Amino acid sequence: MLILGPNKSGIEKAKKILKNGGVIIYPTDTIYGLGADIFNESAVKKVFEIKRRSYKKPVSVLVSNIKQIEKLAYLNRRQKNFIHALFPGPFTVILKSKKIVPKILTAGTGKIGLRIPDSKICQKLSRNLPITTTSVNISGKRPLTNIQKIIKEFYNKVDAIIIGKNLSNKSSTVIDLTIWPIKILRQ
């Protein structure tokens, strides 16, 4: 297990780990996330196992730009305009997923949660490689925001942790854009 800095070298090492099927912990603009390459099913399964998360619960995806969103989800003009106004920021948008999205991420709903955090680390990590973005915690427990506690609890469960500052315990606001008027699912 590696402890990495939030610098260029650390981010490059984390990207190699992700490309090789590893799981990392990384800081976002809200809370710490568990990341794996969304197209590597065994890596995504590791995320579910680490969190002890039910496969019936979807996992959101971190991307670096709207073009990546368009590869993973269907967007109409209204949705696209809304997303342009939101991102980057502390939001997750729910959209109808395209067939390219692995079903394990959608829990069979046909919908996918997508984020573009206001974080250079996240944008560099997910450039050309969409990754999972789910809170660092055991399912049902509060997300961990203190990096020392994260290291203590998850040290031997992931391949790397990118060190960042202690974050707020506020998760992203989740907005369902598959319906109109839109609906806030989590504030």
N, CA and C of each residue as an Amber inpcrd file, in Angstrom:
protein
   561
   0.8520000  -1.1830000   0.0000000   0.0000000   0.0000000   0.0000000
   0.8890000   1.2340000   0.0000000   0.5400000   2.1820000  -0.8460000
   1.3300000   3.4060000  -0.9620000   0.5780000   4.6000000  -0.3850000
   1.3200000   5.4720000   0.2710000   0.7940000   6.7700000   0.6780000
   1.3920000   7.7640000  -0.3150000   0.5380000   8.4620000  -1.0380000
   0.9920000   9.3570000  -2.1000000   0.6520000  10.8030000  -1.7830000
   1.5000000  11.6910000  -2.2490000   1.2270000  13.1170000  -2.1210000
   0.2760000  13.5630000  -3.2140000  -0.3640000  14.7090000  -3.0330000
  -1.3040000  15.2240000  -4.0310000  -0.5970000  15.9690000  -5.1690000
   0.6720000  15.6330000  -5.3990000   1.4640000  16.2940000  -6.4370000
   1.4220000  15.4840000  -7.7360000   2.0870000  15.9740000  -8.7640000
   2.0780000  15.3360000 -10.0830000   2.5560000  13.8880000 -10.0100000
   3.6360000  13.6480000  -9.2890000   4.1860000  12.2990000  -9.1610000
   3.1920000  11.3560000  -8.4820000   2.5970000  11.8160000  -7.4020000
   1.6190000  10.9960000  -6.6800000   0.4040000  10.6740000  -7.5330000
  -0.0800000  11.6590000  -8.2640000  -1.2460000  11.4570000  -9.1200000
  -0.9130000  10.4890000 -10.2570000   0.2800000  10.6000000 -10.8380000
   0.6820000   9.6820000 -11.9110000   0.7770000   8.2460000 -11.3960000
   1.3340000   8.0640000 -10.1950000   1.4110000   6.7180000  -9.5990000
   0.0120000   6.1720000  -9.3540000  -0.8920000   7.0180000  -8.8620000
  -2.2750000   6.5990000  -8.6030000  -2.9670000   6.1840000  -9.9020000
  -2.7230000   6.9410000 -10.9800000  -3.3310000   6.6020000 -12.2760000
  -2.8370000   5.2450000 -12.7790000  -1.5520000   4.9440000 -12.5730000
  -1.0220000   3.6260000 -12.9610000  -1.6910000   2.5190000 -12.1690000
  -1.8750000   2.7530000 -10.8750000  -2.5420000   1.7660000 -10.0210000
  -3.9600000   1.5250000 -10.5260000  -4.6770000   2.6010000 -10.8410000
  -6.0440000   2.4750000 -11.3530000  -6.0650000   1.6870000 -12.6620000
  -5.1670000   2.0180000 -13.5770000  -5.1100000   1.3350000 -14.8790000
  -4.7660000  -0.1370000 -14.7400000  -4.0720000  -0.4950000 -13.6500000
  -3.6930000  -1.8880000 -13.4110000  -4.6820000  -2.6280000 -12.5160000
  -5.8720000  -2.0650000 -12.3220000  -6.9140000  -2.7620000 -11.5640000
  -6.8930000  -2.5370000 -10.0690000  -6.1480000  -1.5340000  -9.6200000
  -6.0890000  -1.2490000  -8.1980000  -7.1990000  -0.3180000  -7.7390000
  -7.2720000  -0.1620000  -6.4140000  -8.2520000   0.7200000  -5.7830000
  -7.4890000   1.7490000  -4.9650000  -7.9070000   3.0010000  -5.0910000
  -7.2590000   4.0860000  -4.3550000  -8.2820000   4.8710000  -3.5360000
  -7.7520000   5.6290000  -2.5920000  -8.5500000   6.6170000  -1.8520000
  -7.9820000   7.9770000  -2.2380000  -8.8760000   8.9340000  -2.5160000
  -8.4270000  10.2520000  -2.9750000  -9.3510000  11.3380000  -2.4360000
  -8.8050000  12.5540000  -2.2340000  -9.6500000  13.6580000  -1.7690000
 -10.4390000  14.2680000  -2.9250000 -11.6760000  14.6480000  -2.6490000
 -12.4880000  15.3680000  -3.6290000 -12.7180000  16.7800000  -3.0920000
 -13.6820000  17.4680000  -3.6340000 -14.0370000  18.7910000  -3.1210000
 -15.0310000  18.6970000  -1.9670000 -15.4640000  17.4740000  -1.6500000
 -16.4050000  17.2830000  -0.5430000 -15.8040000  16.3230000   0.4850000
 -15.7580000  15.0420000   0.1670000 -15.2270000  14.0260000   1.0640000
 -14.2250000  13.1480000   0.3080000 -13.5890000  12.2250000   1.0020000
 -12.6710000  11.2930000   0.3420000 -13.4600000  10.2570000  -0.4320000
 -12.9000000   9.8390000  -1.5780000 -13.5640000   8.8610000  -2.4250000
 -12.7410000   7.5980000  -2.5890000 -13.4520000   6.4970000  -2.8730000
 -12.8270000   5.2200000  -3.2260000 -12.8810000   5.1230000  -4.7350000
 -11.7160000   4.9700000  -5.3570000 -11.6570000   4.9850000  -6.8080000
 -11.1480000   3.6990000  -7.4150000 -11.7960000   3.3050000  -8.5140000
 -11.3770000   2.1680000  -9.3330000 -11.7870000   2.4740000 -10.7610000
 -11.0750000   1.9000000 -11.7140000 -11.4040000   2.0250000 -13.1340000
 -12.7890000   1.4230000 -13.3510000 -13.7440000   2.2130000 -13.8460000
 -15.1240000   1.7200000 -13.9710000 -15.2600000   0.5910000 -14.9810000
 -14.2970000   0.4440000 -15.8770000 -14.3840000  -0.6070000 -16.8890000
 -13.6670000  -1.8930000 -16.4730000 -13.1170000  -1.9150000 -15.2680000
 -12.4670000  -3.1060000 -14.7320000 -13.3790000  -3.6860000 -13.6590000
 -14.1540000  -4.7060000 -14.0400000 -15.1760000  -5.2400000 -13.1350000
 -14.5990000  -5.7590000 -11.8270000 -13.4500000  -6.4210000 -11.8750000
 -12.8890000  -6.9480000 -10.6240000 -12.4660000  -5.8070000  -9.6970000
 -11.9660000  -4.6980000 -10.2560000 -11.6070000  -3.5410000  -9.4370000
 -12.8540000  -2.9080000  -8.8150000 -13.9300000  -2.8100000  -9.5980000
 -15.1750000  -2.2490000  -9.0690000 -15.7310000  -3.1610000  -7.9720000
 -15.6330000  -4.4650000  -8.1610000 -16.0850000  -5.4030000  -7.1180000
 -15.2950000  -5.2100000  -5.8290000 -13.9960000  -4.9020000  -5.9510000
 -13.1840000  -4.6300000  -4.7540000 -13.7490000  -3.4400000  -3.9830000
 -14.1960000  -2.4110000  -4.7130000 -14.7910000  -1.2380000  -4.0590000
 -16.0150000  -1.6660000  -3.2490000 -16.8830000  -2.4800000  -3.8560000
 -18.0690000  -2.9760000  -3.1450000 -17.6570000  -3.7860000  -1.9170000
 -16.6370000  -4.6300000  -2.0570000 -16.1810000  -5.4650000  -0.9360000
 -15.5860000  -4.6120000   0.1770000 -14.7570000  -3.6440000  -0.1660000
 -14.1320000  -2.7720000   0.8330000 -15.1940000  -2.0450000   1.6420000
 -16.2230000  -1.5420000   0.9550000 -17.2970000  -0.7980000   1.6280000
 -18.3470000  -1.7100000   2.2870000 -18.2970000  -3.0110000   1.9130000
 -19.3610000  -3.9520000   2.3090000 -20.7060000  -3.4150000   1.8070000
 -20.6870000  -2.9710000   0.5740000 -21.8550000  -2.3480000  -0.0590000
 -22.6480000  -3.3860000  -0.8390000 -23.9430000  -3.2910000  -0.7950000
 -24.8340000  -4.1700000  -1.5530000 -24.6960000  -3.8650000  -3.0420000
 -24.7010000  -4.9240000  -3.8500000 -24.6540000  -4.7360000  -5.3030000
 -25.9680000  -4.1560000  -5.8270000 -26.9540000  -4.0370000  -4.9760000
 -28.2350000  -3.4390000  -5.3600000 -28.2000000  -1.9110000  -5.2430000
 -27.0680000  -1.3690000  -4.7530000 -26.9130000   0.0830000  -4.6280000
 -25.9220000   0.5660000  -5.6760000 -26.2930000   1.5390000  -6.4910000
 -25.3820000   2.0330000  -7.5230000 -24.1840000   2.7860000  -6.9410000
 -23.1600000   2.9350000  -7.7660000 -21.9670000   3.7000000  -7.4070000
 -21.7680000   4.7690000  -8.4780000 -21.4830000   5.9810000  -8.0420000
 -21.2940000   7.0970000  -8.9690000 -19.9180000   7.0670000  -9.6190000
 -19.8050000   7.8890000 -10.6650000 -18.5870000   7.9220000 -11.4750000
 -18.0300000   9.3430000 -11.5120000 -16.7070000   9.4260000 -11.3930000
 -15.9810000  10.6830000 -11.4490000 -15.3970000  10.8540000 -12.8510000
 -15.6480000  12.0050000 -13.4560000 -15.0850000  12.3260000 -14.7710000
 -14.4670000  13.7150000 -14.6920000 -13.7090000  14.0710000 -15.7340000
 -13.0360000  15.3620000 -15.6970000 -13.6780000  16.4170000 -16.5850000
 -14.6110000  15.9870000 -17.4580000 -15.2170000  16.9740000 -18.3490000
 -16.5600000  16.4740000 -18.8970000 -17.2730000  17.3680000 -19.5550000
 -18.6060000  17.0480000 -20.0620000 -18.5370000  16.0660000 -21.2300000
 -17.4570000  16.0790000 -22.0080000 -17.3150000  15.0960000 -23.0940000
 -17.3240000  13.6730000 -22.5400000 -16.7010000  13.4660000 -21.3770000
 -16.7330000  12.1470000 -20.7560000 -18.1580000  11.7950000 -20.3160000
 -18.8830000  12.7810000 -19.8210000 -20.2800000  12.5300000 -19.4360000
 -21.0590000  12.0690000 -20.6580000 -20.8520000  12.7280000 -21.7930000
 -21.5760000  12.3790000 -23.0190000 -21.2400000  10.9750000 -23.5150000
 -20.0720000  10.4550000 -23.1810000 -19.7170000   9.0800000 -23.5590000
 -20.4410000   8.0520000 -22.6900000 -20.7910000   8.4630000 -21.4610000
 -21.3780000   7.5280000 -20.5060000 -22.8910000   7.6570000 -20.3470000
 -23.4400000   8.8220000 -20.7010000 -24.8610000   9.0720000 -20.4540000
 -25.4940000   9.8500000 -21.6000000 -26.8100000   9.7000000 -21.7080000
 -27.5680000  10.4610000 -22.6970000 -27.8520000  11.8400000 -22.1300000
 -27.6350000  12.8670000 -22.9580000 -27.8490000  14.2510000 -22.5390000
 -28.6820000  14.9940000 -23.5670000 -29.7580000  15.6250000 -23.1040000
 -30.4680000  16.5280000 -24.0030000 -29.9490000  17.9530000 -23.7520000
 -30.4040000  18.9040000 -24.5110000 -29.8990000  20.2790000 -24.4070000
 -30.1520000  20.8620000 -23.0150000 -31.3360000  20.6480000 -22.4580000
 -31.6670000  21.1910000 -21.1390000 -30.7090000  20.6290000 -20.0760000
 -30.4800000  19.3100000 -20.1100000 -29.5730000  18.6730000 -19.1570000
 -28.1530000  19.2100000 -19.3200000 -27.7270000  19.3570000 -20.5650000
 -26.3720000  19.8360000 -20.8480000 -26.1860000  21.2610000 -20.3030000
 -27.1620000  22.1200000 -20.5200000 -27.0900000  23.4940000 -20.0060000
 -27.0340000  23.5040000 -18.4830000 -27.8270000  22.6440000 -17.8600000
 -27.8520000  22.5450000 -16.4020000 -26.4850000  22.1000000 -15.8810000
 -25.9080000  21.0940000 -16.5330000 -24.6040000  20.5690000 -16.1240000
 -23.5160000  21.6250000 -16.2850000 -23.5600000  22.3780000 -17.3770000
 -22.5750000  23.4500000 -17.5840000 -22.6320000  24.4570000 -16.4390000
 -23.8310000  24.7140000 -15.9150000 -23.9790000  25.6760000 -14.8180000
 -23.4900000  25.1000000 -13.4820000 -23.5630000  23.7800000 -13.3110000
 -23.1950000  23.1470000 -12.0370000 -21.7120000  22.8400000 -11.8870000
 -21.1220000  22.3270000 -12.9380000 -19.7770000  21.7610000 -12.8320000
 -18.6950000  22.7290000 -13.2510000 -17.5120000  22.6210000 -12.6350000
 -17.1770000  21.7040000 -11.5520000 -17.7720000  22.1880000 -10.2300000
 -18.0830000  21.2160000  -9.3740000 -18.6670000  21.5720000  -8.0830000
 -19.1050000  20.3640000  -7.2830000 -19.6860000  20.6050000  -6.1130000
 -20.0430000  19.5370000  -5.1710000 -21.3920000  18.8760000  -5.4870000
 -21.5400000  18.4340000  -6.7330000 -22.8090000  17.8660000  -7.1780000
 -22.5930000  16.5160000  -7.8540000 -23.6080000  15.6780000  -7.7580000
 -23.6930000  14.4390000  -8.5300000 -24.9910000  14.5280000  -9.3140000
 -24.9250000  14.3220000 -10.6200000 -26.1370000  14.3450000 -11.4300000
 -26.4770000  12.9270000 -11.8660000 -27.7590000  12.6130000 -11.8340000
 -28.2470000  11.3080000 -12.2680000 -28.7750000  11.4610000 -13.6930000
 -28.2500000  10.6070000 -14.5900000 -28.6480000  10.6200000 -15.9950000
 -28.9120000   9.1970000 -16.4620000 -29.5770000   9.0720000 -17.6060000
 -29.7990000   7.7660000 -18.2070000 -28.4700000   7.2800000 -18.7760000
 -28.0530000   6.0930000 -18.3650000 -26.7360000   5.5960000 -18.7760000
 -26.7760000   4.9520000 -20.1590000 -25.6450000   5.0380000 -20.8360000
 -25.4750000   4.3600000 -22.1170000 -25.0230000   2.9280000 -21.8520000
 -25.1230000   2.0930000 -22.8840000 -24.7820000   0.6760000 -22.7400000
 -23.3230000   0.4470000 -22.3600000 -22.4500000   1.4040000 -22.6360000
 -21.0320000   1.2760000 -22.3060000 -20.7910000   1.1900000 -20.7940000
 -21.7230000   1.7200000 -20.0010000 -21.5770000   1.7430000 -18.5430000
 -21.8410000   0.3520000 -17.9790000 -20.8880000  -0.2040000 -17.2350000
 -21.0810000  -1.5230000 -16.6370000 -22.2920000  -1.5360000 -15.6970000
 -23.1030000  -2.5860000 -15.8050000 -24.3290000  -2.6940000 -15.0070000
 -24.0600000  -2.7100000 -13.5050000 -22.8810000  -3.1780000 -13.1090000
 -22.5400000  -3.2070000 -11.6840000 -22.6070000  -1.8040000 -11.0720000
 -22.3150000  -0.7800000 -11.8750000 -22.3410000   0.5990000 -11.3750000
 -23.7580000   1.1440000 -11.2450000 -24.6560000   0.6680000 -12.0960000
 -26.0130000   1.2120000 -12.1190000 -26.9870000   0.4130000 -11.2530000
 -26.5480000  -0.7450000 -10.7640000 -27.4110000  -1.6460000  -9.9920000
 -28.6750000  -1.9820000 -10.7790000 -28.5310000  -2.0180000 -12.1050000
 -29.6470000  -2.3950000 -12.9570000 -30.6980000  -1.3260000 -13.1490000
 -30.4310000  -0.0920000 -12.7210000 -31.4330000   0.9800000 -12.8120000
 -31.4760000   1.6300000 -14.1900000 -30.3900000   1.4750000 -14.9630000
 -30.3060000   2.1720000 -16.2420000 -29.9350000   3.6340000 -16.0840000
 -29.5660000   4.0170000 -14.8500000 -29.1800000   5.3990000 -14.5590000
 -27.7890000   5.4070000 -13.9380000 -27.0730000   6.5120000 -14.1560000
 -25.7240000   6.6390000 -13.6030000 -25.5530000   8.0020000 -12.9520000
 -24.8790000   8.0100000 -11.7980000 -24.5210000   9.2600000 -11.1250000
 -23.1510000   9.6950000 -11.6010000 -23.0200000  10.9710000 -11.9550000
 -21.7630000  11.4940000 -12.4880000 -21.3520000  12.7630000 -11.7640000
 -20.0330000  12.9030000 -11.5330000 -19.4820000  14.0660000 -10.8410000
 -18.3010000  14.6460000 -11.5980000 -18.1800000  15.9630000 -11.5520000
 -16.9540000  16.6700000 -11.9300000 -16.6500000  17.5960000 -10.7560000
 -15.8810000  17.1060000  -9.7770000 -15.5920000  17.9310000  -8.6030000
 -14.7230000  19.1390000  -8.9330000 -14.8080000  20.1390000  -8.0870000
 -13.9510000  21.3080000  -8.2040000 -12.6470000  20.9770000  -7.4870000
 -11.8860000  20.0700000  -8.0890000 -10.6520000  19.5640000  -7.5040000
  -9.6920000  19.2070000  -8.6280000  -8.5330000  19.8450000  -8.6210000
  -7.5260000  19.5450000  -9.6500000  -7.0800000  18.0920000  -9.5470000
  -6.9790000  17.5690000  -8.3300000  -6.5810000  16.1620000  -8.1400000
  -7.5700000  15.2580000  -8.8530000  -8.8540000  15.4590000  -8.6050000
  -9.8950000  14.6140000  -9.2210000  -9.8850000  14.7420000 -10.7420000
  -9.7460000  15.9500000 -11.2180000  -9.7700000  16.1530000 -12.6680000
  -8.5680000  15.4990000 -13.3420000  -7.4160000  15.5270000 -12.6910000
  -6.2350000  14.8720000 -13.2520000  -6.3590000  13.3510000 -13.1650000
  -6.8870000  12.8400000 -12.0500000  -7.0560000  11.3870000 -11.8830000
  -7.9950000  10.8070000 -12.9350000  -9.0760000  11.5140000 -13.2210000
 -10.1150000  10.9630000 -14.0920000  -9.9640000  11.3670000 -15.5620000
  -8.9300000  12.1290000 -15.8780000  -8.7060000  12.4960000 -17.2750000
  -8.4500000  11.2190000 -18.0740000  -9.2720000  10.9440000 -19.0510000
  -9.1840000   9.7560000 -19.9040000  -9.4800000   8.4410000 -19.1840000
  -9.9020000   8.4970000 -17.9240000 -10.1900000   7.2730000 -17.1820000
 -11.2680000   7.5330000 -16.1380000 -12.5490000   7.3340000 -16.4880000
 -13.5970000   7.5070000 -15.4800000 -13.3690000   6.5200000 -14.3310000
 -13.5260000   7.0120000 -13.1100000 -13.3250000   6.1550000 -11.9440000
 -14.5280000   6.2360000 -11.0070000 -14.6370000   5.2460000 -10.1380000
 -15.7200000   5.2620000  -9.1620000 -15.4960000   6.4150000  -8.1930000
 -16.5860000   6.9290000  -7.6800000 -16.5100000   7.9570000  -6.6500000
 -17.6070000   7.6770000  -5.6320000 -17.2020000   6.9810000  -4.6020000
 -18.1130000   6.6540000  -3.5120000 -17.3730000   6.9490000  -2.2190000
 -18.1010000   7.3460000  -1.2010000 -17.4710000   7.7850000   0.0410000
 -16.6400000   6.6860000   0.6980000 -15.6170000   7.1200000   1.4150000
 -14.7490000   6.1930000   2.1430000 -15.4060000   5.9120000   3.4920000
 -16.0510000   4.7700000   3.5400000 -16.7160000   4.3160000   4.7600000
 -17.2160000   2.8950000   4.5290000 -17.6040000   2.2690000   5.6090000
 -18.3210000   1.0040000   5.5170000 -19.7860000   1.3910000   5.3250000
 -20.4750000   0.7340000   4.3940000 -21.8670000   1.0920000   4.0980000
 -22.6930000   1.1820000   5.3740000 -23.4660000   2.2470000   5.4420000
 -24.3290000   2.4700000   6.5960000 -23.6810000   3.3410000   7.6650000
 -22.3520000   3.5090000   7.6070000 -21.6510000   4.3560000   8.5720000
 -21.3530000   5.7010000   7.9200000 -21.0190000   6.6760000   8.7450000
 -20.7010000   8.0190000   8.2410000 -19.3940000   7.9910000   7.4470000
 -19.2990000   8.8000000   6.3840000 -18.0440000   8.8930000   5.6390000
 -16.9150000   9.4080000   6.5370000 -15.7260000   8.8620000   6.3450000
 -14.5580000   9.3270000   7.0920000 -13.9630000  10.5390000   6.3870000
 -13.6210000  11.5590000   7.1600000 -13.0790000  12.7830000   6.5850000
 -11.6970000  13.1120000   7.1320000 -11.2960000  12.4610000   8.2120000
  -9.9960000  12.6830000   8.8180000  -9.0010000  11.7090000   8.1990000
  -7.9570000  12.2280000   7.5730000  -7.0250000  11.3860000   6.8320000
  -6.3460000  10.3570000   7.7370000  -6.0570000  10.7080000   8.9970000
  -5.4230000   9.7320000   9.9130000  -6.3600000   8.5510000  10.1750000
  -7.6440000   8.8320000  10.3520000  -8.6190000   7.7510000  10.5750000
  -8.7870000   6.8990000   9.3240000  -8.7540000   7.5410000   8.1690000
  -8.8700000   6.8110000   6.9000000  -7.6940000   5.8500000   6.7410000
  -6.4890000   6.3440000   6.9920000  -5.3030000   5.4930000   6.8790000
  -5.4040000   4.3240000   7.8590000  -5.7960000   4.6130000   9.0800000
  -5.8990000   3.5640000  10.1070000  -6.9000000   2.4830000   9.7130000
  -8.0640000   2.8900000   9.2140000  -9.1270000   1.9240000   8.9240000
  -8.9650000   1.2220000   7.5670000  -8.3660000   1.8970000   6.5860000
  -8.3440000   1.3410000   5.2310000  -6.9430000   1.0200000   4.7070000
  -5.9220000   1.1340000   5.5660000  -4.5380000   0.9810000   5.1330000
  -4.2840000  -0.2970000   4.3360000  -4.7300000  -1.4260000   4.7940000
  -4.4620000  -2.7000000   4.1130000  -5.5780000  -3.1240000   3.1640000
  -6.5400000  -2.2410000   2.9210000  -7.6730000  -2.5980000   2.0650000
  -7.5810000  -2.0060000   0.6620000  -6.7350000  -0.9960000   0.4810000
  -6.5900000  -0.3330000  -0.8210000  -5.1320000  -0.3690000  -1.2580000
  -4.8840000  -0.0110000  -2.5060000  -3.5260000  -0.0420000  -3.0440000
  -2.7720000   1.2640000  -2.8230000  -3.5050000   2.3700000  -2.6630000
  -2.8550000   3.6650000  -2.4270000  -3.8520000   4.6490000  -1.8290000
  -3.2970000   5.5930000  -1.0840000  -4.0920000   6.6950000  -0.5380000
  -3.3740000   7.9860000  -0.9050000  -4.0970000   8.8840000  -1.5570000
  -3.5500000  10.2150000  -1.8410000  -3.8960000  11.0990000  -0.6430000
  -2.8650000  11.6170000  -0.0280000  -3.0460000  12.4440000   1.1630000
  -3.5280000  13.8280000   0.7580000  -4.5570000  14.2540000   1.4220000
  -5.0610000  15.6090000   1.2580000  -5.3930000  16.1220000   2.6440000
  -5.9900000  17.2610000   2.6910000  -6.3630000  17.8130000   3.9910000
  -7.6010000  17.0960000   4.5140000  -7.8910000  17.2970000   5.8080000
  -9.1390000  16.7910000   6.3600000 -10.2810000  17.5550000   5.6950000
 -11.3210000  16.8450000   5.2970000 -12.4080000  17.4540000   4.5470000
 -13.6590000  17.5600000   5.3940000 -14.6520000  18.2860000   4.8840000
 -15.9330000  18.3930000   5.5820000 -16.6130000  17.0250000   5.5240000
 -17.6180000  16.8330000   6.3180000 -18.3260000  15.5550000   6.2480000
 -19.5920000  15.6970000   5.4100000 -19.5530000  16.6180000   4.4650000
 -20.6970000  16.8930000   3.6050000 -20.5130000  16.2270000   2.2560000
 -21.3720000  15.2890000   1.9350000 -21.3250000  14.6290000   0.6330000
 -21.8810000  15.5680000  -0.4370000 -21.7220000  15.1760000  -1.6850000
 -22.2360000  15.9960000  -2.7840000 -23.7650000  16.0050000  -2.7890000
 -24.3230000  17.0620000  -3.3360000 -25.7660000  17.1410000  -3.5510000
 -26.0890000  16.2910000  -4.7810000 -27.0770000  15.4100000  -4.6590000
 -27.4460000  14.5160000  -5.7570000 -28.7240000  15.0410000  -6.4100000
 -28.6450000  15.2530000  -7.7360000 -29.7600000  15.8260000  -8.4880000
 -30.1490000  14.8730000  -9.6100000 -31.4110000  14.4610000  -9.6230000
 -31.9110000  13.5730000 -10.6730000 -32.3470000  14.4110000 -11.8710000
 -31.5820000  14.2820000 -12.9540000 -31.9010000  15.0230000 -14.1750000
 -32.6840000  14.1690000 -15.1710000 -33.0880000  12.9680000 -14.7690000
 -33.8500000  12.1070000 -15.6850000 -35.3250000  12.4560000 -15.6730000
 -35.7340000  13.3220000 -14.7590000 -37.1400000  13.7410000 -14.6740000
 -37.2060000  15.2630000 -14.7500000 -38.3830000  15.7570000 -15.1210000
 -38.5930000  17.2010000 -15.1530000 -39.9130000  17.5140000 -14.5230000
 -39.9980000  18.4080000 -13.5480000 -38.8750000  19.1620000 -13.0520000
 -37.8580000  18.2630000 -12.3380000 -36.6220000  18.7330000 -12.2940000
 -35.5580000  17.9440000 -11.6690000 -35.8840000  17.7360000 -10.1900000
 -35.2390000  16.7340000  -9.6090000 -35.5070000  16.4200000  -8.2020000
 -34.1760000  16.2820000  -7.4630000 -34.0800000  16.9440000  -6.3050000
 -32.8980000  16.7970000  -5.4600000 -33.1110000  15.5630000  -4.5890000
 -32.2370000  14.5660000  -4.7400000 -32.3410000  13.3260000  -3.9900000
 -31.5810000  13.3660000  -2.6710000 -30.5220000  14.1830000  -2.6270000
 -29.7460000  14.3510000  -1.3870000 -29.1590000  15.7420000  -1.4100000
 -29.3750000  16.4850000  -0.3220000 -28.8520000  17.8390000  -0.2210000
 -27.5680000  17.8240000   0.5790000
